[in-house]
């Protein structure tokens, strides 16, 4: 429950059905119209594609809403849909939609579930976000792995223009550059 707060403050919230073996539990709230969480440090959601929420409870005609708040205190509500249910859990899907230009997705300081009915009890099981996995697949310092076209082009390591703390490769006189991966990679995502 660390970092969580319910609106109004008199609403009850607790962790239910905790499994100490795997660390699973549901956050339950009753008597609340909103449930929010302040993060200990900003979270980078700049590549957010969607969020998924599993919750048990009855909602008004306006379904569950998920709102993100950035480090400047600006809020943005995500577009919600309910694609289905599984084992009694209602599954909600949240899409970022049209994010305002000034909104800082790279500095999310908190989030809130709103549109709750204070006369109902809700159990939140998970909130998952779909973010791109950013992994470097090339290594500039592996000179033998690079093949320029034409072969007369020059390749040199560039320590002055680092990207994400790594060396970069300076290419002069090439129309194409090929990199031979040391092993095949699965790039489905």
DOLUM-307373 format. One line per 10 residues: their letters; for each residue x, y, z of N, C-alpha, C, O. Coordinates in Angstrom, 1 decimal. Layout:
// DOLUM-307373
A> X/Y/Z/X/Y/Z/X/Y/Z/X/Y/Z; ...
// end
This chain:
// DOLUM-307373
XXXXXXXXXX> 0.8/-1.2/0.0/0.0/0.0/0.0/0.9/1.3/0.0/0.3/2.4/0.0; 2.2/1.1/0.0/3.1/2.3/0.1/2.8/3.2/-1.2/2.9/2.7/-2.3; 2.6/4.5/-0.9/2.4/5.4/-2.0/1.0/5.5/-2.5/0.7/6.4/-3.3; 0.1/4.7/-2.0/-1.3/4.7/-2.5/-2.1/5.6/-1.5/-1.9/5.6/-0.3; -3.1/6.3/-2.1/-4.1/7.0/-1.3/-5.4/7.0/-2.0/-5.6/7.0/-3.2; -6.5/6.9/-1.2/-7.8/6.8/-1.7/-8.5/8.2/-1.5/-8.2/8.9/-0.6; -9.5/8.5/-2.3/-10.3/9.7/-2.2/-11.8/9.2/-2.1/-12.3/8.5/-2.9; -12.4/9.6/-1.0/-12.0/10.5/0.1/-11.0/9.7/1.0/-11.0/8.5/1.0; -10.3/10.4/1.9/-9.3/9.8/2.8/-9.9/8.8/3.7/-9.2/7.9/4.2; -11.2/8.9/4.0/-11.9/8.0/4.9/-12.2/6.6/4.3/-12.5/5.7/5.0
XXXXXXXXXX> -11.9/6.5/3.0/-12.2/5.2/2.3/-11.2/4.1/2.8/-10.0/4.5/3.2; -11.6/2.9/2.9/-10.8/1.8/3.4/-10.0/1.2/2.2/-10.5/1.0/1.1; -8.7/0.9/2.5/-7.9/0.2/1.5/-6.9/-0.7/2.2/-6.4/-0.4/3.3; -6.8/-1.9/1.6/-5.9/-2.9/2.3/-5.5/-3.9/1.2/-6.1/-4.0/0.1; -4.5/-4.8/1.5/-4.0/-5.8/0.6/-4.7/-7.1/1.0/-4.7/-7.5/2.2; -5.3/-7.8/0.0/-6.1/-9.0/0.3/-5.5/-10.1/-0.5/-4.9/-9.9/-1.6; -5.6/-11.3/0.1/-5.2/-12.6/-0.6/-3.7/-12.5/-1.0/-3.3/-12.7/-2.1; -2.8/-12.2/0.0/-1.4/-12.1/-0.3/-0.8/-13.4/-0.3/-1.0/-14.2/0.6; 0.0/-13.8/-1.3/0.7/-15.0/-1.4/2.2/-14.7/-1.2/2.9/-14.2/-2.1; 2.7/-15.0/0.0/4.1/-14.7/0.4/5.1/-15.4/-0.4/6.3/-15.0/-0.5
XXXXXXXXXX> 4.7/-16.5/-1.1/5.7/-17.3/-1.8/6.1/-16.6/-3.1/7.3/-16.6/-3.5; 5.1/-15.9/-3.7/5.4/-15.2/-5.0/5.2/-13.7/-5.0/5.5/-13.0/-6.0; 4.7/-13.2/-3.8/4.6/-11.8/-3.7/3.3/-11.2/-4.4/3.3/-10.0/-4.7; 2.3/-12.1/-4.6/1.1/-11.6/-5.2/0.0/-11.2/-4.2/-0.1/-11.9/-3.2; -0.7/-10.1/-4.5/-1.8/-9.7/-3.6/-2.6/-8.7/-4.4/-2.1/-8.1/-5.3; -3.8/-8.5/-4.0/-4.7/-7.5/-4.6/-4.9/-6.3/-3.7/-5.0/-6.5/-2.5; -4.9/-5.2/-4.2/-5.1/-3.9/-3.5/-6.6/-3.7/-3.5/-7.2/-3.5/-4.6; -7.2/-3.7/-2.4/-8.7/-3.6/-2.2/-9.0/-2.2/-1.7/-8.4/-1.7/-0.8; -10.0/-1.6/-2.3/-10.5/-0.3/-1.8/-12.0/-0.3/-1.8/-12.7/-0.8/-2.7; -12.6/0.3/-0.7/-14.1/0.4/-0.7/-14.4/1.8/-0.1/-13.6/2.4/0.7
XXXXXXXXXX> -15.5/2.4/-0.6/-15.9/3.7/-0.2/-15.1/4.8/-0.9/-15.1/6.0/-0.4; -14.4/4.5/-2.0/-13.6/5.5/-2.7/-14.2/5.9/-4.1/-14.8/5.1/-4.7; -13.9/7.1/-4.5/-14.2/7.5/-5.9/-12.9/7.5/-6.7/-13.0/7.6/-8.0; -11.8/7.5/-6.1/-10.5/7.4/-6.8/-9.5/6.7/-5.9/-9.5/6.8/-4.7; -8.5/6.1/-6.6/-7.4/5.5/-5.9/-6.1/5.9/-6.7/-6.0/5.7/-7.9; -5.2/6.6/-6.0/-4.0/7.2/-6.7/-2.7/6.7/-6.0/-2.7/6.3/-4.9; -1.7/6.8/-6.8/-0.4/6.4/-6.3/0.7/7.4/-6.7/0.8/7.8/-7.9; 1.5/7.8/-5.8/2.6/8.7/-6.0/3.8/7.8/-6.1/4.1/7.0/-5.2; 4.6/7.9/-7.1/5.8/7.1/-7.3/7.0/7.7/-6.5/7.1/8.9/-6.4; 7.9/6.8/-6.0/9.0/7.3/-5.3/10.0/8.1/-6.2/10.8/9.0/-5.7
XXXXXXXXXX> 10.0/7.8/-7.5/10.9/8.5/-8.4/10.1/8.5/-9.8/9.4/7.5/-10.0; 10.3/9.5/-10.6/9.6/9.5/-11.9/9.9/8.3/-12.8/11.0/7.7/-12.7; 8.9/7.8/-13.5/9.0/6.7/-14.4/8.9/7.1/-15.8/8.1/7.9/-16.2; 9.8/6.6/-16.7/9.8/6.9/-18.1/8.8/6.0/-18.8/9.1/4.8/-19.0; 7.7/6.6/-19.3/6.8/5.9/-20.1/6.7/6.5/-21.5/5.6/6.4/-22.2; 7.8/7.1/-22.0/7.8/7.8/-23.3/7.4/6.9/-24.4/7.0/7.4/-25.4; 7.6/5.6/-24.3/7.3/4.7/-25.4/6.0/3.9/-25.2/5.7/2.9/-25.8; 5.2/4.4/-24.3/3.9/3.7/-23.9/3.0/3.4/-25.1/2.7/4.3/-25.8; 2.7/2.2/-25.2/1.8/1.7/-26.3/0.4/1.5/-25.7/-0.6/1.9/-26.3; 0.4/0.8/-24.6/-0.9/0.5/-23.9/-0.6/0.1/-22.4/0.5/-0.3/-22.1
XXXXXXXXXX> -1.6/0.2/-21.6/-1.6/-0.3/-20.2/-2.7/-1.3/-20.1/-3.8/-1.1/-20.7; -2.6/-2.3/-19.2/-3.6/-3.3/-19.0/-3.8/-3.3/-17.5/-2.9/-3.3/-16.7; -5.1/-3.4/-17.1/-5.5/-3.4/-15.7/-6.4/-4.5/-15.4/-7.3/-4.7/-16.2; -6.2/-5.3/-14.4/-7.2/-6.3/-14.0/-7.8/-5.9/-12.6/-7.1/-5.6/-11.7; -9.1/-5.8/-12.6/-9.8/-5.4/-11.4/-11.2/-6.1/-11.3/-11.8/-6.5/-12.3; -11.6/-6.3/-10.0/-12.9/-6.8/-9.7/-13.7/-5.7/-9.2/-13.3/-4.9/-8.3; -15.0/-5.5/-9.6/-15.9/-4.5/-9.1/-16.9/-4.1/-10.1/-16.9/-4.5/-11.2; -17.9/-3.3/-9.6/-18.9/-2.8/-10.5/-18.7/-1.3/-10.8/-18.4/-0.6/-9.9; -18.8/-1.0/-12.0/-18.5/0.4/-12.4/-19.8/1.1/-12.9/-20.7/0.4/-13.4; -19.8/2.4/-12.8/-20.9/3.2/-13.4/-20.9/3.1/-14.9/-20.0/2.3/-15.4
XXXXXXXXXX> -21.7/3.8/-15.6/-21.7/3.8/-17.1/-20.4/4.2/-17.6/-19.9/3.7/-18.6; -19.7/5.2/-16.9/-18.3/5.6/-17.3/-17.4/4.5/-16.7/-17.3/4.4/-15.5; -16.8/3.8/-17.6/-15.9/2.7/-17.1/-14.7/3.2/-16.3/-14.6/4.5/-16.1; -13.9/2.3/-15.8/-12.7/2.7/-15.1/-11.9/3.7/-15.9/-11.8/3.6/-17.1; -11.3/4.7/-15.3/-10.4/5.6/-15.9/-9.0/5.6/-15.3/-8.9/5.4/-14.1; -8.0/5.7/-16.1/-6.6/5.7/-15.7/-6.0/7.1/-16.1/-6.1/7.4/-17.3; -5.5/7.8/-15.1/-4.9/9.1/-15.4/-3.5/9.1/-14.9/-3.2/8.7/-13.8; -2.6/9.6/-15.8/-1.2/9.8/-15.5/-0.9/11.2/-15.1/-1.6/12.1/-15.6; 0.0/11.4/-14.1/0.4/12.8/-13.7/1.9/12.9/-13.9/2.7/12.0/-13.4; 2.4/13.9/-14.6/3.8/14.1/-14.8/4.5/14.9/-13.7/3.8/15.3/-12.8
XXXXXXXXXX> 5.8/15.0/-13.8/6.6/15.7/-12.7/6.2/17.2/-12.6/6.5/17.8/-11.5; 5.6/17.8/-13.6/5.1/19.2/-13.5/3.7/19.3/-12.9/3.2/20.4/-12.7; 3.1/18.1/-12.6/1.7/18.1/-12.0/0.6/18.1/-13.1/-0.5/18.3/-12.7; 1.0/18.0/-14.3/0.0/18.0/-15.4/-0.6/16.5/-15.5/0.2/15.6/-15.5; -1.9/16.4/-15.7/-2.5/15.1/-15.8/-3.0/14.8/-17.2/-3.3/15.7/-18.0; -3.0/13.6/-17.6/-3.5/13.1/-18.9/-4.3/11.8/-18.7/-3.7/10.8/-18.2; -5.5/11.8/-19.1/-6.4/10.6/-19.0/-6.2/9.7/-20.2/-6.2/10.2/-21.4; -6.0/8.4/-20.0/-5.9/7.5/-21.1/-7.2/7.0/-21.6/-8.2/7.1/-20.9; -7.3/6.6/-22.9/-8.6/6.1/-23.5/-8.7/4.7/-23.0/-7.9/3.8/-23.3; -9.9/4.4/-22.4/-10.1/3.0/-21.9/-11.1/2.2/-22.7/-12.0/2.7/-23.3
XXXXXXXXXX> -10.9/0.9/-22.7/-11.8/-0.1/-23.2/-11.8/-1.3/-22.3/-10.8/-1.5/-21.5; -12.7/-2.2/-22.5/-12.8/-3.4/-21.7/-12.9/-4.6/-22.6/-14.0/-5.0/-23.0; -11.7/-5.2/-23.0/-11.8/-6.2/-24.0/-12.3/-7.6/-23.5/-12.7/-8.4/-24.3; -12.4/-7.8/-22.2/-12.9/-9.1/-21.7/-12.7/-9.3/-20.2/-12.4/-8.4/-19.5; -12.8/-10.5/-19.8/-12.7/-10.9/-18.4/-12.0/-12.3/-18.4/-12.0/-13.0/-19.3; -11.3/-12.5/-17.2/-10.7/-13.8/-17.0/-10.7/-14.2/-15.6/-10.3/-13.5/-14.7; -11.3/-15.4/-15.3/-11.4/-15.9/-13.9/-12.0/-14.9/-13.0/-11.6/-14.7/-11.8; -13.1/-14.1/-13.4/-13.7/-13.2/-12.5/-13.1/-11.8/-12.5/-13.6/-10.8/-12.0; -11.9/-11.6/-13.2/-11.2/-10.3/-13.2/-11.7/-9.6/-14.5/-11.7/-10.2/-15.6; -12.0/-8.4/-14.4/-12.4/-7.6/-15.6/-11.0/-7.0/-16.1/-10.3/-6.4/-15.3
XXXXXXXXXX> -10.8/-7.1/-17.4/-9.6/-6.7/-18.0/-9.8/-5.4/-18.7/-10.7/-5.3/-19.6; -9.1/-4.3/-18.4/-9.2/-3.0/-19.1/-8.0/-2.7/-19.8/-6.9/-3.1/-19.4; -8.2/-2.1/-20.9/-7.0/-1.6/-21.8/-7.0/-0.1/-21.9/-8.1/0.5/-22.1; -5.9/0.5/-21.6/-5.7/1.9/-21.6/-4.7/2.3/-22.7/-3.6/1.8/-22.8; -5.2/3.2/-23.6/-4.3/3.7/-24.7/-4.0/5.2/-24.4/-4.8/5.9/-23.9; -2.7/5.6/-24.7/-2.4/7.0/-24.4/-3.2/8.1/-25.2/-3.4/9.2/-24.7; -3.7/7.7/-26.4/-4.5/8.7/-27.2/-3.6/9.9/-27.6/-2.4/9.7/-27.8; -4.2/11.0/-27.7/-3.5/12.3/-28.1/-2.9/12.9/-26.8/-3.6/13.6/-26.1; -1.7/12.7/-26.7/-1.0/13.3/-25.5/-0.7/14.8/-25.8/-0.1/15.1/-26.8; -1.0/15.7/-24.8/-0.7/17.1/-25.0/0.8/17.3/-25.2/1.6/16.6/-24.6
XXXXXXXXXX> 1.2/18.3/-26.0/2.6/18.5/-26.3/3.4/18.8/-25.0/4.6/18.3/-25.0; 2.9/19.4/-24.1/3.6/19.8/-22.9/3.7/18.7/-21.8/4.4/18.7/-20.8; 2.9/17.6/-22.0/2.9/16.5/-21.1/4.2/15.7/-21.2/4.6/15.3/-22.3; 4.8/15.4/-20.0/6.1/14.7/-20.0/5.9/13.2/-19.7/6.0/12.8/-18.5; 5.7/12.4/-20.7/5.6/11.0/-20.5/6.8/10.3/-20.0/6.8/9.3/-19.4; 8.0/11.0/-20.2/9.2/10.5/-19.7/9.4/10.8/-18.2/10.4/10.3/-17.6; 8.5/11.5/-17.6/8.6/11.9/-16.2/7.3/11.7/-15.4/6.8/12.6/-14.9; 6.8/10.4/-15.4/5.5/10.2/-14.7/5.8/10.1/-13.2/6.6/9.2/-12.8; 5.1/10.9/-12.5/5.3/11.0/-11.0/4.2/10.3/-10.3/4.3/10.0/-9.1; 3.1/9.9/-11.0/2.0/9.2/-10.3/0.9/8.8/-11.3/0.9/9.3/-12.4
XXXXXXXXXX> -0.1/8.1/-10.8/-1.2/7.7/-11.6/-2.4/7.5/-10.7/-2.3/7.3/-9.5; -3.6/7.5/-11.3/-4.8/7.3/-10.5/-5.9/6.5/-11.3/-6.0/6.7/-12.5; -6.6/5.7/-10.5/-7.8/5.1/-11.1/-9.0/5.9/-10.6/-9.2/6.1/-9.4; -9.8/6.4/-11.5/-10.9/7.2/-11.2/-12.2/6.6/-11.7/-12.2/5.5/-12.4; -13.3/7.2/-11.6/-14.7/6.8/-12.0/-15.1/5.6/-11.1/-15.9/4.7/-11.6; -14.6/5.5/-9.9/-15.0/4.5/-9.0/-16.3/4.9/-8.3/-16.5/6.1/-8.1; -17.2/3.9/-7.9/-18.4/4.2/-7.2/-18.1/4.0/-5.7/-17.7/2.9/-5.3; -18.3/5.0/-4.9/-18.0/4.9/-3.5/-18.8/3.9/-2.7/-18.5/3.5/-1.6; -19.9/3.4/-3.4/-20.7/2.4/-2.7/-20.3/1.0/-3.1/-20.9/0.0/-2.7; -19.2/0.8/-3.8/-18.7/-0.5/-4.3/-17.3/-0.8/-3.7/-16.6/0.1/-3.2
XXXXXXXXXX> -17.0/-2.1/-3.8/-15.7/-2.6/-3.3/-14.9/-3.0/-4.6/-15.5/-3.7/-5.5; -13.7/-2.6/-4.7/-12.8/-2.9/-5.9/-11.6/-3.6/-5.4/-11.0/-3.3/-4.4; -11.1/-4.6/-6.2/-9.9/-5.3/-6.0/-9.0/-5.1/-7.2/-9.4/-5.6/-8.3; -7.9/-4.5/-7.1/-7.0/-4.3/-8.2/-5.9/-5.3/-8.2/-5.2/-5.4/-7.1; -5.7/-6.1/-9.2/-4.7/-7.2/-9.3/-3.4/-6.7/-9.9/-2.4/-7.0/-9.4; -3.5/-6.1/-11.1/-2.3/-5.7/-11.7/-2.5/-4.5/-12.6/-3.6/-4.2/-13.1; -1.4/-3.7/-12.9/-1.3/-2.7/-13.9/-0.1/-3.0/-14.6/1.0/-2.9/-14.0; -0.2/-3.3/-15.9/1.0/-3.6/-16.7/1.1/-2.6/-17.9/0.0/-2.2/-18.4; 2.3/-2.2/-18.2/2.4/-1.3/-19.3/3.3/-2.0/-20.4/4.2/-2.8/-20.2; 2.9/-1.7/-21.7/3.6/-2.2/-22.8/4.5/-1.1/-23.3/4.1/-0.1/-23.9
XXXXXXXXXX> 5.8/-1.3/-23.1/6.8/-0.4/-23.6/7.8/-1.0/-24.5/8.0/-2.2/-24.4; 8.4/-0.3/-25.4/9.4/-0.9/-26.3/10.6/-1.3/-25.5/11.0/-0.6/-24.6; 11.3/-2.3/-25.9/12.5/-2.8/-25.3/13.7/-2.1/-26.1/13.8/-2.5/-27.3; 14.4/-1.3/-25.5/15.5/-0.6/-26.2/16.8/-1.3/-25.8/17.3/-1.2/-24.7; 17.3/-2.0/-26.8/18.5/-2.8/-26.6/19.5/-2.5/-27.8/19.0/-2.6/-29.0; 20.7/-2.2/-27.5/21.7/-2.0/-28.6/22.0/-3.4/-29.2/22.3/-4.3/-28.5; 21.9/-3.5/-30.5/22.2/-4.8/-31.2/23.5/-4.7/-32.0/24.0/-5.7/-32.5; 24.0/-3.5/-32.1/25.3/-3.3/-32.8/26.3/-2.8/-31.8/26.0/-2.2/-30.8; 27.6/-3.1/-32.1/28.7/-2.7/-31.3/29.7/-2.0/-32.2/30.4/-2.7/-33.0; 29.8/-0.7/-32.1/30.8/0.1/-32.9/32.2/-0.4/-32.8/33.0/-0.4/-33.8
XXXXXXXXXX> 32.6/-0.9/-31.6/34.0/-1.3/-31.4/34.3/-2.7/-32.1/35.5/-3.1/-32.1; 33.4/-3.4/-32.6/33.6/-4.7/-33.3/33.9/-4.4/-34.8/33.0/-4.6/-35.6; 35.0/-3.9/-35.1/35.4/-3.4/-36.4/35.2/-4.5/-37.5/34.7/-4.2/-38.6; 35.5/-5.7/-37.2/35.4/-6.8/-38.2/33.9/-7.1/-38.6/33.7/-7.7/-39.6; 33.0/-6.7/-37.8/31.6/-6.9/-38.0/31.0/-6.0/-39.0/29.9/-6.2/-39.6; 31.7/-4.8/-39.3/31.1/-3.8/-40.2/31.7/-3.9/-41.6/32.9/-4.2/-41.8; 30.9/-3.8/-42.6/31.3/-3.8/-44.0/30.7/-2.6/-44.8/29.5/-2.6/-45.0; 31.6/-1.7/-45.2/31.1/-0.5/-45.9/31.0/-0.8/-47.4/31.7/-1.7/-47.9; 30.1/-0.1/-48.1/30.1/-0.1/-49.6/30.2/1.3/-50.0/29.4/2.2/-49.6; 31.1/1.6/-50.8/32.2/0.8/-51.4/33.2/0.4/-50.3/33.3/1.0/-49.3
XXXXXXXXXX> 34.1/-0.6/-50.6/35.0/-1.1/-49.6/36.1/0.0/-49.4/36.9/-0.2/-48.5; 36.2/1.0/-50.2/37.2/2.0/-50.0/36.8/3.1/-48.9/37.6/3.9/-48.6; 35.6/3.0/-48.5/35.1/3.9/-47.4/35.9/3.7/-46.1/36.5/2.6/-45.9; 36.0/4.7/-45.3/36.7/4.6/-44.0/35.8/4.5/-42.8/34.8/5.2/-42.8; 36.2/3.7/-41.9/35.4/3.5/-40.6/36.4/3.9/-39.5/37.5/3.5/-39.5; 35.9/4.6/-38.5/36.7/5.0/-37.3/35.8/5.1/-36.1/34.7/5.6/-36.2; 36.3/4.7/-34.9/35.6/4.9/-33.7/35.6/6.4/-33.4/36.6/7.0/-33.5; 34.5/6.9/-32.9/34.3/8.3/-32.6/34.0/8.4/-31.1/32.9/8.1/-30.6; 35.0/8.8/-30.3/34.8/9.0/-28.9/34.2/10.3/-28.5/33.8/10.5/-27.4; 34.1/11.2/-29.5/33.6/12.6/-29.2/32.1/12.7/-29.3/31.5/13.5/-28.7
XXXXXXXXXX> 31.5/11.8/-30.1/30.0/11.8/-30.3/29.4/10.5/-29.7/28.9/9.7/-30.5; 29.4/10.4/-28.4/28.9/9.2/-27.8/27.3/9.2/-27.8/26.7/10.2/-27.7; 26.7/8.0/-27.9/25.3/7.9/-27.9/25.0/6.9/-26.7/25.5/5.8/-26.7; 24.2/7.3/-25.8/23.8/6.5/-24.6/25.1/6.0/-23.9/25.1/4.8/-23.4; 26.2/6.8/-23.9/27.4/6.4/-23.2/28.3/5.5/-23.9/29.3/5.1/-23.4; 27.9/5.0/-25.1/28.7/4.1/-25.9/29.5/4.9/-27.0/29.1/5.9/-27.4; 30.5/4.3/-27.5/31.2/4.8/-28.6/30.3/4.8/-29.9/29.4/4.0/-30.0; 30.6/5.7/-30.8/29.9/5.7/-32.0/30.9/5.4/-33.2/32.1/5.5/-33.0; 30.3/5.1/-34.3/31.1/4.8/-35.5/31.1/5.9/-36.5/30.0/6.3/-36.9; 32.2/6.4/-36.9/32.3/7.5/-37.9/32.5/6.8/-39.3/33.5/6.1/-39.4
XXXXXXXXXX> 31.7/7.1/-40.2/31.8/6.5/-41.5/31.9/7.6/-42.6/31.2/8.5/-42.6; 33.0/7.5/-43.4/33.2/8.5/-44.5/33.3/7.8/-45.8/34.0/6.8/-46.0; 32.6/8.3/-46.8/32.7/7.8/-48.2/31.9/6.5/-48.4/32.2/5.8/-49.4; 30.9/6.2/-47.6/30.1/5.0/-47.8/28.7/5.3/-48.3/28.1/6.4/-47.9; 28.2/4.5/-49.1/26.8/4.6/-49.5/25.9/3.6/-48.8/24.7/3.7/-48.8; 26.5/2.6/-48.2/25.8/1.6/-47.4/26.7/1.0/-46.3/28.0/1.0/-46.5; 26.1/0.5/-45.3/26.9/-0.1/-44.2/26.2/-1.3/-43.7/25.0/-1.2/-43.4; 26.9/-2.4/-43.6/26.3/-3.7/-43.2/27.0/-4.1/-41.9/28.2/-4.0/-41.7; 26.2/-4.7/-41.0/26.7/-5.2/-39.7/26.3/-6.6/-39.6/25.2/-7.0/-39.8; 27.3/-7.5/-39.4/27.1/-8.9/-39.2/26.9/-9.2/-37.7/27.8/-9.1/-36.9
XXXXXXXXX> 25.7/-9.7/-37.4/25.4/-10.0/-36.0/26.2/-11.3/-35.6/26.3/-12.2/-36.4; 26.7/-11.3/-34.4/27.4/-12.5/-34.0/26.6/-13.8/-33.9/27.0/-14.9/-34.1; 25.3/-13.6/-33.5/24.3/-14.7/-33.5/23.0/-14.1/-34.0/22.7/-12.9/-33.9; 22.1/-15.0/-34.5/20.8/-14.5/-34.9/20.0/-13.9/-33.7/20.1/-14.4/-32.6; 19.2/-12.9/-34.0/18.4/-12.2/-33.0/16.9/-12.4/-33.3/16.5/-12.3/-34.5; 16.1/-12.5/-32.3/14.6/-12.5/-32.4/14.1/-11.1/-32.3/14.2/-10.5/-31.2; 13.7/-10.5/-33.4/13.3/-9.1/-33.4/11.8/-9.0/-33.6/11.3/-8.0/-34.2; 11.0/-10.0/-33.2/9.6/-9.9/-33.3/8.9/-8.7/-32.6/7.9/-8.2/-33.1; 9.5/-8.3/-31.4/9.0/-7.2/-30.7/9.8/-6.0/-31.1/9.6/-4.9/-30.6
// end
